[in-house]
Amino acid sequence: MTTYFPSTTVGDKKWFLMDADNQVLGRLAVKAARILMGKHTPKYTTFMDCGDHVIIINASKIRLTGKKLEQKVYRYHTGFPGGVTEHKAQKMKDTRPDRMIREAIEGMLPKTKLGKAMIGKLKVYVDDKHPHASQQPVAARLNKN
């Protein structure tokens, strides 16, 4: 008996479309991260990139629960001494909602070269227009909250 070993051919990658309209940020990020990793398929292997591509539209209409809009803080460092910059979630949602979604999903992926390859298959757009119609994306099932 031989062990099945999945191949990572480019031809079998699917494209999924997710609408972030009125979706909770964390719950949307979990579903997108599972698809990017490939955990939704039976051929999932931890050390291979078996995931599919994900397109997220309407990023500006994402929802946060509780008081996260006022209390959650996004930080980054410029690289210079004293260069820590902080932004509240409300400002982040107003200016860069696509970045907010990308950071949430990136935090759920592996912190390796494999994780960088997975995050490269994520496309996030602020409104409902995207240039990936030729890939014929399939709408991913999301529960409306």
C-alpha positions in Angstrom: 0.0 0.0 0.0 1.3 3.4 -0.9 0.8 6.8 0.8 -1.1 9.3 -1.2 0.9 12.5 -1.8 -0.9 15.5 -3.3 0.6 17.4 -6.1 0.5 21.2 -6.2 -0.2 21.7 -9.8 -1.4 25.2 -10.8 -4.3 24.1 -12.9 -6.5 22.9 -10.0 -6.6 26.1 -8.0 -10.1 27.6 -7.7 -11.1 31.2 -7.1 -13.6 32.1 -4.4 -15.5 35.4 -4.1 -16.4 36.6 -0.6 -18.7 39.6 0.0 -17.7 41.5 3.2 -20.9 43.5 3.3 -22.2 43.3 7.0 -19.8 40.5 7.9 -17.9 40.4 11.2 -14.2 40.9 10.6 -12.9 37.9 12.5 -15.5 35.4 11.2 -14.8 36.4 7.6 -11.0 36.2 8.2 -11.3 32.6 9.6 -13.2 31.5 6.5 -10.8 33.2 4.1 -7.7 31.8 6.0 -9.1 28.2 5.8 -9.6 28.5 2.0 -6.1 30.0 1.5 -4.5 27.2 3.5 -6.6 24.5 1.8 -8.3 23.1 4.9 -11.6 22.9 3.0 -10.2 20.2 0.7 -9.5 16.6 1.4 -6.0 16.9 -0.1 -4.8 19.3 2.7 -1.2 18.9 3.7 0.4 21.0 6.4 3.7 21.6 4.6 2.3 22.3 1.1 0.4 25.1 -0.5 -2.9 23.3 -1.3 -5.2 26.4 -0.9 -7.2 28.3 -3.4 -7.4 32.0 -4.3 -9.8 34.4 -2.4 -11.3 37.6 -3.6 -12.9 39.8 -1.0 -15.1 42.7 -2.1 -16.9 45.5 -0.2 -14.1 45.7 2.4 -15.4 49.2 3.5 -18.7 47.6 4.8 -17.0 45.2 7.2 -18.4 45.1 10.8 -16.7 44.9 14.2 -18.5 43.9 17.3 -18.6 45.5 20.7 -16.5 48.6 21.3 -13.6 47.4 18.9 -14.0 50.5 16.7 -13.0 52.8 19.6 -10.7 50.4 21.5 -8.8 48.3 19.0 -5.4 49.7 18.0 -3.3 48.9 15.0 0.4 49.5 15.5 3.4 49.5 13.2 7.0 50.7 13.4 8.6 52.9 10.8 12.1 51.6 11.6 13.3 54.8 13.1 13.9 55.4 16.8 10.5 56.4 18.4 8.8 55.4 15.2 5.8 53.5 16.6 2.6 54.7 14.9 -0.8 53.8 16.2 -4.3 54.0 14.6 -7.7 53.3 16.0 -9.8 50.7 14.2 -12.3 53.5 13.2 -9.6 55.4 11.4 -8.3 52.3 9.8 -11.8 51.4 8.6 -12.3 54.9 7.1 -8.9 55.1 5.4 -7.7 51.5 4.6 -10.4 48.8 5.2 -8.6 46.5 2.8 -5.5 46.6 5.0 -7.6 45.8 8.1 -9.0 42.7 6.5 -5.6 41.6 5.1 -3.9 41.9 8.6 -6.6 39.9 10.2 -6.2 37.1 7.7 -2.4 37.3 7.7 -2.4 36.8 11.5 -4.2 33.4 11.0 -1.7 32.0 8.4 1.7 30.4 9.1 4.6 32.9 9.7 6.8 31.2 7.2 7.6 31.3 3.4 4.5 29.1 3.0 2.4 31.7 4.7 3.8 34.4 2.4 2.8 32.3 -0.6 -0.7 31.9 0.9 -1.3 35.6 1.5 -0.2 36.3 -2.0 -3.4 34.5 -3.2 -5.6 37.0 -1.3 -7.1 39.9 -3.2 -9.1 42.5 -1.2 -11.1 45.4 -2.8 -12.8 48.3 -1.0 -15.9 48.3 -3.3 -17.8 45.7 -5.3 -15.6 45.9 -8.4 -12.7 43.5 -9.1 -10.6 42.7 -12.2 -10.8 38.9 -11.8 -14.0 38.1 -13.7 -12.0 36.1 -16.2 -11.0 33.6 -13.4 -14.8 32.9 -12.9 -14.8 33.1 -9.1 -17.3 31.0 -7.2 -19.2 32.7 -4.4 -18.2 31.3 -1.1 -20.9 30.4 1.4 -21.0 32.9 4.3 -23.5 33.0 7.0 -25.2 36.4 7.2 -25.1 37.8 10.8 
